[in-house]
C-alpha cells in the first residue's frame, strides 16, 4: 500500500516525467514489433504500420494506462475543475450574476444567522445556564412588575432556602474612576463573594475575594477585561495597585477573562460592570427592613429542583419575612417573591426583532436561489445542443454529468467564498452600529453551522437545476435534438413555466418584505414626529455625580452646583443654563402623591407621577413652554413656601376646569405627614420617557427647597451657536471646581433623541436593506425571464414585424407579459403580507399591521420596478431587424 | 477493449504476467510473446490490456522496471519480479487453484 501512495504522488507531481517514460516505452515497443515483422520479410513501412496496429495505437494504449493509474480520480477531478472554470469564464455575464447573487444570499444569511446564534440561540455564557434564575420580590400595590430584593431579605433567602445551590446578590452603580488621565464614569458592581463560583468563572489573573473579605471595610476590586485593556493597557502589574473609585482607594486583586460578561442586559438596568467589589453589607443596610429594594439576586437551582418548587420555596420565605413586619405595614406591603429563569429575562425583548430578521433573510435566500435556478435553466437550454453533440461524439453520460456538476460546484464555491467575505464585512459594520440593547454584542462571530447549512442549500439548488438538463438529455432522442438545432419544444415549455413560477414567487416574497419595511418606516416617522414637548436644538447636556465621601454635607453639594451654574452662565456663547435630576427621554419612576381638594380620577387606586428636581433656568433652557403661572426664581428659598410646577396633563386631570395655580398637593397617601406643596406654574408636557411611550404626568421642584440636595444632576446649556463647542469649556469649568470629578455623557439633546430612537432606526435600516435587496433580485429575475423569452422568440418576432406588426403592439405585448407575472406575484404577496404582518405588531407605533397606505404604495413600487424590468428587453424586441431575425435560429 | 474490463480477465492476466516474469526479466513485447508461448498459443494478450496491467503492478511494487539495452542493442524497459511479486505469484496461483476446483465442482453437479 505505501508503494501505491508513493506512486500516487509521483503521478501527480512528476506527471511530465511519467508521461515521457510511457511514451518512450511504447515507442520502443513499436520498434521491437517493427523489427520482428521486418524479420518476417515485410518492408519497413509496412512492418511499422502492422506494428502500430498490433500495439493498438500509441495514444489509445496510453489512455488505457492512464485509466488505471493511481490518482486517476484526482486527476479527472482536477481536469473537470479546470474545464468548468474555462466554461464559466467563457460566459462572464452569467457567471458574474450567478456568483454575485449567491454571494448576496449566502453572505447576508450567514451574517444574520450569526447574530441570532450569538444572541438568541447560544446559551448564556455561564456554566449550565438552564439552572440559573433571578430571585425577585413583589409588592402588588406598587405595580405588577417584580422588583429587586432588599438587603436583609437577601440574607434570609440565602439562609432559609432549600432549593438553591448558591444565592448571590449584586448591585451596580456608577462610579468615578480617577487616578489615570481624565476621570471617567464607569459601572461598578458590588457582588457577593460566591458569585464567581456560582457562575463558574475564574479570574484570568490574580484572584477573587473570599467570604471573609465580603464584609464592610474591604476595599478590593476585580477588573473586567475590557477596562483592563482600555485603561491600564493590559498591564499585569496592575494587580496590587490602587485605583480610586469615588475618591475611595481600592486595591486591585484580579482580572476577569475576556469572555466574562456580567451582569447581562435584562438582569439589571444598565451596562455590564467594569469593576467588581465585595458586597459587604453594612449594618445599616441590613437593618433596612421593607425598604430600599435595590439588590438583584442570582441563584442556581439544585439539580432536580423544578422552577415550581423554587417558586413555592421562596414565596414561603417571603411570607415568613412579611410576618416579621409591624402589622400596619403588612397590609400595605404584601410581600411576595418570584423565581424567573435567566434565559427568558435576557432574551425576551429582542426575540421579535430577530425572528423578523430571520424571516427576512430566509426570503432573500429563497429569492437568490430562485434567481440562480432561473439562470441555470436558461443556460441549460442554450447548452442542450452542446451536450447532445458531446454525447453523440461518445462522451460518457456520467462524464458529462460530472462536468456539469463541477461547474455548479465551482459556482457555489465562488459564491460562498465571496459571501463569506461579505458576511465578515457585514458583521464588522453591524457590530459598531448596533444599539446597546442587543445582548452580548461582543460574542457575535461567523457561525460555521449556518455557513454549512447555507452552502448545502445552495449546492442542492445548483445541482438540481444545473444537472437537470443533462438528466433530461439522457431521455431525449439525440438525433432529434441535433436536428432541431438544440431546442426541444416540450422541455422549453416546461422550463419557461418553471421560470415564470419562480419569478412570481420572488415578486411575492419581496412584496412581503417591502410591506414590512414600509410599516417600520412609517412607524419611525411617526415616532420622530411625536411632540417631545421641548426644543432639543442647541442644547448640550452632561451628567455629574458628586461622590458621597467627598461631599458629606448638604451645603457642600449646594455650594458646588451653585458655583458651577454661576461659572457656566458666564461662558461666552451660552444663553441659558440649568440642571435637573432627570433629562427627557430617559427612565423614571412613579411617586405617589395626594392632591388637595382636586378631582381624583375615577376608579384610580393611587395617584402617580414622575418627579424631577431642577436648578437654574432648566425649563427655559429646554424651552418647555410656560402655560400658567411662573417658573422658579430667587424667591424660592429653603425657608419660603414649598412650591411646585406641574405638567399640563396633571393639571388637567386633577383640576379640570379650575386654575391650578395656588392649589396644593403632597407626597404619599392622603394620611402622610409630608408638607403640602403649592403649585406656582403649569408647563407643557414633556416626554420624560421614550418617545413612543405615553406621556407621563410630571412635577418639578426647585433645587433650593430639596431637603436632601441631589448629588447627581444633569447639566443642560443652551448655546447661541453649535452646542458641541461648549463641551470643552464645560469640562474646564467642572474641573476648575473639582479635578477628580468625571464629566459623563456629554451629548447634545439632538444626540439624546437620536440615541433614544436608535433601536427603532436600527430595525428599520436592517429590514429596509433586506427588502431592497429582495426587490432588486426580483427585478433581476423578471428582467431575466422577459429577456430570455424575447430572445427565444426573436425568430417569431422577426416574422411578425416582416408581416407588418406595429412596434407599439409588440412592446405592449411583451411588457404585458412582464406585468402579468408581476400582478400574479403581487396578489400572492399581498395575501402573504396580510397574514404575516401581524407578527410585526409590537414593533409598530401608531400604525396598524394592515395599513392600506403602505400596501398600496409598495404594490405600486413593485409594479413600477416590474414595468422597467420588462420594458428594457421589450424595447430590444422592437429593435429586431426582421431580416436578421428570420435567419436566426 | 472498451471501458469495461472484467475482473476475472484482469486477474488471469496478472497471473500470466507474473508467471511470465518468474523465469527472467522481460520487456513489454517480450512478456506478450512469452505469454503466448506458455499458453501454447491460446492467449494473445492485447497491448491495450498488457501495459495497464504492467503499470499497475509496478505501482503496487510487484514488479520493478529498468531501462536496459536489449538483444538488438536497442533501449527497452525491462520488468523484473520483486520479492513481493514472488509472494504475489504464489498467492495468485493458490487462488486460481481454488477457483478452478470450485468451478469444476459447480459445473459438474446437475
Contacts between the chains, C-beta under 8 A, distances in Angstrom:
chain1	res1	chain2	res2	distance
A	3	B	59	7.0
A	3	B	60	6.2
A	3	B	61	3.8
A	4	B	59	5.8
A	4	B	60	6.1
A	4	B	61	7.9
A	7	B	58	7.9
A	7	B	59	3.9
A	21	B	77	7.6
A	22	B	55	7.8
A	24	B	77	7.4
A	25	B	28	6.6
A	25	B	51	7.8
A	25	B	76	7.9
A	25	B	77	4.6
A	26	B	51	7.4
A	28	B	27	7.5
A	28	B	74	6.6
A	28	B	75	6.3
A	28	B	76	5.0
A	28	B	77	6.9
A	29	B	27	7.4
A	29	B	28	4.9
A	29	B	29	5.1
A	29	B	47	7.1
A	29	B	76	7.8
A	31	B	74	5.9
A	32	B	27	7.3
A	32	B	29	4.4
A	32	B	30	7.9
A	32	B	70	7.6
A	32	B	72	7.8
A	32	B	74	7.3
A	32	B	76	6.9
A	33	B	29	6.1
A	35	B	72	6.2
A	35	B	74	7.9
A	36	B	29	7.6
A	54	B	47	7.3
A	55	B	47	4.9
A	56	B	46	6.0
A	56	B	47	5.3
A	56	B	48	4.5
A	60	B	48	6.3
A	61	B	47	5.6
A	61	B	48	5.3
A	61	B	51	5.5
A	64	B	1	7.5
A	64	B	48	4.8
A	64	B	49	7.4
A	64	B	51	6.7
A	64	B	52	4.9
A	65	B	51	5.2
A	65	B	52	5.0
A	65	B	55	5.2
A	67	B	3	7.9
A	67	B	52	6.8
A	68	B	52	4.4
A	68	B	53	8.0
A	68	B	55	6.8
A	68	B	56	5.1
A	69	B	55	6.8
A	69	B	59	7.4
A	70	B	59	5.3
A	396	B	3	7.3
